[in-house]
Amino acid sequence: ANAPEGAVFDHAAQLHGKWVSPWRRGGPKGPAPLWCKWHDDMDLAEDDDADTPLGRGCWEVQWSDRTASYLARDDVRVCVPTRERLKAEAQALAPPPPKRARRVT
């Protein structure tokens, strides 16, 4: 992906209220974040009549469907693999154990 300088690739982002991992492939369930970049110099406002400020700074998120979003600080977080997932991935990469057969006499 043509990510800008300072972009990170290990962050999950909220899409329609659900956390989406950067390791999930985009598809029928929706896009996945390709990269995220923090912008100190941009402020987000709520899409309401008062344009309620959401705080200083925002995340720019590039999605796998080639769209982009600007999200509040709390809507993007580091995506740390769980021990269970790492163990499952390691087992998937390991060769299967040898088959053992008993000789019947």
Backbone hydrogen bonds, N-H to C=O, Kabsch-Sander energy under -0.5 kcal/mol:
donor,donor_aa,acceptor,acceptor_aa,energy
3,A,1,A,-1.9
7,A,4,P,-1.8
8,V,36,C,-3.0
12,A,77,R,-2.7
13,A,20,V,-1.8
14,Q,75,D,-2.4
15,L,18,K,-2.9
18,K,15,L,-1.4
20,V,13,A,-2.5
24,R,21,S,-1.0
27,G,30,G,-0.9
30,G,27,G,-2.2
34,L,62,Q,-3.4
35,W,62,Q,-1.2
36,C,8,V,-2.3
37,K,60,E,-2.2
39,H,58,C,-3.0
40,D,38,W,-0.5
42,M,39,H,-0.7
44,L,55,G,-0.9
44,L,57,G,-0.5
46,E,52,T,-4.0
48,D,46,E,-2.0
51,D,48,D,-1.2
54,L,44,L,-2.6
57,G,42,M,-0.9
58,C,39,H,-1.7
59,W,71,L,-3.3
60,E,37,K,-3.0
61,V,59,W,-0.6
61,V,69,S,-3.1
62,Q,35,W,-2.5
63,W,61,V,-0.6
63,W,67,T,-3.0
64,S,32,A,-2.2
66,R,63,W,-1.8
69,S,61,V,-2.2
71,L,59,W,-2.7
71,L,69,S,-0.5
75,D,72,A,-1.9
76,V,73,R,-1.2
77,R,12,A,-2.3
79,C,10,D,-3.2
80,V,78,V,-0.9
86,L,82,T,-2.4
87,K,83,R,-2.6
88,A,84,E,-2.4
89,E,85,R,-2.7
90,A,86,L,-2.2
91,Q,87,K,-2.3
92,A,88,A,-2.1
93,L,89,E,-1.5
94,A,90,A,-1.3
104,V,102,R,-0.6
105,T,103,R,-0.5
